[in-house]
Amino acid sequence: MSFRSNFLITLMTRGFWFAVQIILFDLIFRRVEQINDWSRPEYFGFMATGMLINAIVEAFFMPNCARFSELIRTGDLDFVLLKPIDTQFLVSLEKLQLPMISQVVFATGLLGYSLYQIGQPVPVTAVIMYLLLLVAAVTFFYSLMIGLAATSIFFGRNQGLLDFWFYVTIFARYPSSIYSGSPSGEILRFAFSYVIPILLVVTVPARVLLGKSLEPTWLSGLTLLMGVASFVVSRCIFHWALRHYRSASS
């Protein structure tokens, strides 16, 4: 809170971006009743899920992963390695981007509005599964981010790879079913559902909470598995990269 004006401006900026997204798709749904198999309240529920995942990742992990290359460049990573705590944990959670918490509030409000508009009670089991899938999605995006950040040890600076993270995650702003219907779309849907499953980890939680069918039905289990597997792989990559780190004094 040292720079309160900057904090308030960031809140206003995030609020403006949130409002623009809602207005844009509200205008679209005034012309059509559905986008693929998503009605207006269902699509807002999907948007809220994606925003919630993104807000959590950007609030807790983004500023720290982006700073990792600076730790290497300045030699401050030496001091991190000396501390009696897990290095990946400290590197990942040292700082918090507080304004992004407002995005969590906005997304939660939009999700509540979506469920209210649908007007159907949500089973407790669906809520529990949704929360588990949400954790899996956050874990996957964090794992992708920390894995890319770890390459700073070899490249010194990897801004291009962090930009790649932003470009790839753009595809997760839309449901996976939207990419079906053409050969190129099917290739994108398969690649970003099963190779780099950014579509899977956002679409599946939304469909589970909203009571929409999953085809095939084992996608929920696959999403949870992807979350665990991505974390294990990213941790292996992080520690493998650390073994090749040359300290500032060497």
C-alpha positions in Angstrom: 0.0 0.0 0.0 3.0 2.3 -0.4 1.6 3.6 -3.7 -2.1 3.8 -3.0 -2.9 5.8 -6.2 -1.3 3.1 -8.3 -3.3 0.5 -6.4 -6.6 2.4 -7.1 -5.8 2.9 -10.8 -5.0 -0.8 -11.1 -8.4 -1.6 -9.5 -10.1 0.7 -12.0 -8.3 -0.8 -14.9 -9.2 -4.3 -14.0 -12.8 -3.3 -13.4 -12.9 -1.6 -16.8 -11.5 -4.7 -18.5 -14.1 -6.9 -16.7 -17.0 -4.6 -17.7 -15.9 -4.6 -21.4 -15.8 -8.4 -21.5 -19.4 -8.6 -20.1 -20.7 -5.8 -22.4 -19.2 -7.4 -25.5 -20.8 -10.8 -25.0 -24.0 -9.3 -23.8 -24.2 -7.5 -27.2 -23.5 -10.8 -29.0 -26.2 -12.6 -27.1 -28.7 -10.0 -28.1 -28.3 -11.2 -31.7 -28.1 -14.9 -31.0 -29.7 -17.2 -28.5 -26.7 -19.6 -28.2 -23.0 -19.7 -29.1 -22.5 -23.4 -30.0 -24.2 -25.2 -27.1 -23.8 -22.3 -24.6 -26.7 -20.0 -23.7 -26.1 -16.5 -22.3 -26.1 -17.4 -18.6 -24.0 -20.5 -19.2 -21.5 -18.6 -21.2 -21.1 -16.1 -18.5 -20.6 -19.0 -16.1 -17.8 -20.2 -18.4 -16.3 -16.7 -18.5 -16.4 -16.4 -14.7 -14.6 -19.7 -14.4 -11.8 -18.6 -16.7 -11.5 -15.2 -15.0 -11.4 -16.8 -11.6 -8.6 -19.2 -12.6 -6.7 -16.4 -14.3 -7.1 -14.0 -11.3 -5.8 -16.6 -8.9 -2.7 -17.3 -11.1 -1.9 -13.7 -11.7 -2.4 -12.7 -8.0 -0.2 -15.4 -6.5 2.2 -16.7 -9.1 2.6 -14.3 -12.0 4.7 -11.5 -10.3 7.0 -14.1 -8.8 7.6 -16.2 -11.9 8.1 -13.0 -13.9 10.7 -11.9 -11.4 12.7 -15.2 -11.5 14.9 -14.1 -14.3 15.9 -11.0 -12.3 16.9 -13.1 -9.4 19.3 -14.9 -11.7 20.6 -11.8 -13.4 21.3 -10.0 -10.1 22.6 -13.0 -8.2 19.8 -12.8 -5.6 18.9 -16.4 -6.3 22.0 -17.3 -4.2 20.3 -15.9 -1.1 17.1 -17.7 -1.9 18.9 -21.0 -2.2 20.5 -20.5 1.2 17.2 -20.1 3.0 15.9 -23.2 5.0 12.7 -23.5 2.9 11.8 -25.2 -0.4 13.2 -23.0 -3.2 10.3 -23.5 -5.6 7.8 -22.6 -2.8 9.6 -19.4 -1.9 10.2 -18.3 -5.5 6.5 -18.9 -6.4 4.9 -17.2 -3.4 7.2 -14.5 -2.3 5.0 -11.6 -3.4 1.2 -11.1 -3.9 -0.3 -8.9 -6.6 -3.1 -7.6 -4.4 -5.2 -5.7 -7.0 -5.9 -9.1 -8.8 -7.9 -10.1 -5.7 -10.6 -7.7 -6.9 -10.8 -9.8 -10.1 -11.5 -12.9 -8.0 -14.4 -10.9 -6.4 -15.7 -9.8 -9.8 -15.5 -13.4 -11.2 -17.2 -14.9 -8.2 -20.0 -12.3 -8.5 -20.4 -13.1 -12.2 -20.5 -16.8 -11.5 -23.3 -16.3 -8.9 -25.2 -14.2 -11.4 -24.9 -17.0 -14.0 -26.2 -19.7 -11.6 -29.1 -17.4 -10.5 -30.1 -16.8 -14.1 -30.0 -20.5 -14.9 -32.3 -21.0 -11.9 -31.5 -24.7 -11.2 -30.1 -25.9 -7.9 -26.5 -27.0 -8.0 -25.8 -30.4 -6.3 -23.3 -30.3 -3.5 -21.3 -33.0 -5.3 -21.1 -30.7 -8.4 -19.8 -27.8 -6.2 -17.1 -30.1 -4.6 -16.0 -31.4 -8.0 -16.0 -27.9 -9.4 -13.6 -26.7 -6.6 -11.3 -29.7 -7.2 -11.2 -29.0 -10.9 -10.6 -25.3 -10.2 -7.5 -26.3 -8.1 -6.4 -28.6 -10.9 -6.7 -25.7 -13.4 -4.8 -23.3 -11.3 -2.1 -25.9 -10.7 -1.8 -26.6 -14.4 -1.4 -22.9 -15.3 1.1 -22.4 -12.5 3.0 -25.4 -13.6 3.2 -24.1 -17.2 4.4 -20.7 -15.9 7.0 -21.9 -13.5 8.3 -24.4 -16.1 8.8 -21.6 -18.6 10.3 -19.3 -15.9 12.9 -22.0 -15.0 14.4 -21.7 -18.5 15.8 -18.4 -17.3 18.6 -20.3 -15.8 19.8 -21.3 -19.3 18.8 -18.2 -21.3 19.4 -15.5 -18.6 16.3 -13.7 -19.7 13.2 -15.4 -21.2 10.6 -12.7 -21.8 9.7 -14.3 -25.1 8.7 -17.5 -23.3 6.6 -15.7 -20.8 4.9 -13.9 -23.7 4.3 -17.3 -25.2 2.4 -18.2 -22.0 0.1 -15.2 -22.6 -0.4 -16.0 -26.3 -1.3 -19.7 -25.6 -3.7 -19.0 -22.8 -5.7 -16.7 -25.0 -7.3 -19.9 -26.5 -8.7 -20.7 -23.0 -11.0 -17.7 -23.1 -13.4 -19.7 -25.3 -15.0 -23.1 -24.7 -13.4 -26.0 -26.5 -16.6 -26.8 -28.5 -16.2 -23.5 -30.3 -13.1 -24.8 -32.1 -15.0 -27.7 -33.6 -16.5 -27.7 -37.1 -13.4 -27.3 -39.4 -10.2 -29.3 -39.9 -8.0 -26.5 -38.5 -10.3 -26.0 -35.6 -10.3 -29.6 -34.7 -6.5 -29.7 -34.7 -6.5 -26.7 -32.4 -9.1 -28.3 -30.1 -7.2 -31.5 -29.9 -3.8 -29.8 -29.3 -5.1 -27.5 -26.6 -7.2 -30.2 -25.0 -4.8 -33.1 -24.8 -1.3 -31.9 -25.7 -1.3 -28.6 -23.8 -4.7 -28.9 -22.1 -5.6 -25.3 -21.5 -9.1 -25.8 -23.0 -9.7 -28.9 -21.0 -8.9 -27.4 -17.6 -11.2 -24.3 -18.1 -14.1 -25.9 -20.0 -14.5 -29.0 -17.9 -15.0 -27.2 -14.5 -17.6 -24.9 -16.0 -19.6 -27.7 -17.6 -19.6 -29.7 -14.4 -20.9 -26.8 -12.3 -23.5 -25.7 -14.9 -24.8 -29.3 -15.3 -23.8 -29.6 -18.9 -22.9 -33.0 -20.3 -19.3 -34.1 -20.7 -18.3 -36.2 -23.7 -16.5 -38.5 -23.0 -17.6 -38.7 -19.3 -14.0 -39.4 -18.0 -12.9 -35.8 -18.8 -13.3 -34.8 -15.2 -10.8 -37.4 -14.0 -8.5 -36.6 -16.9 -8.5 -32.9 -15.8 -7.6 -33.8 -12.3 -4.8 -36.1 -13.5 -3.5 -33.3 -15.8 -3.3 -31.0 -12.8 -1.2 -33.4 -10.8 0.9 -34.5 -13.7 1.7 -31.0 -14.7 2.9 -30.1 -11.2 5.1 -33.2 -11.0 6.7 -32.4 -14.4 7.2 -28.7 -13.6 8.8 -29.5 -10.3 11.2 -31.9 -12.1 12.0 -29.2 -14.7 12.6 -26.6 -11.9 15.0 -28.8 -9.9 16.7 -29.9 -13.1 17.3 -26.3 -14.0 18.6 -25.5 -10.5 21.2 -28.2 -10.9 22.6 -26.2 -13.9 22.5 -22.9 -12.1 25.8 -21.1 -11.7 25.8 -18.8 -8.7 26.8 -15.1 -9.0 30.0 -15.9 -7.1 31.1 -18.7 -9.4 
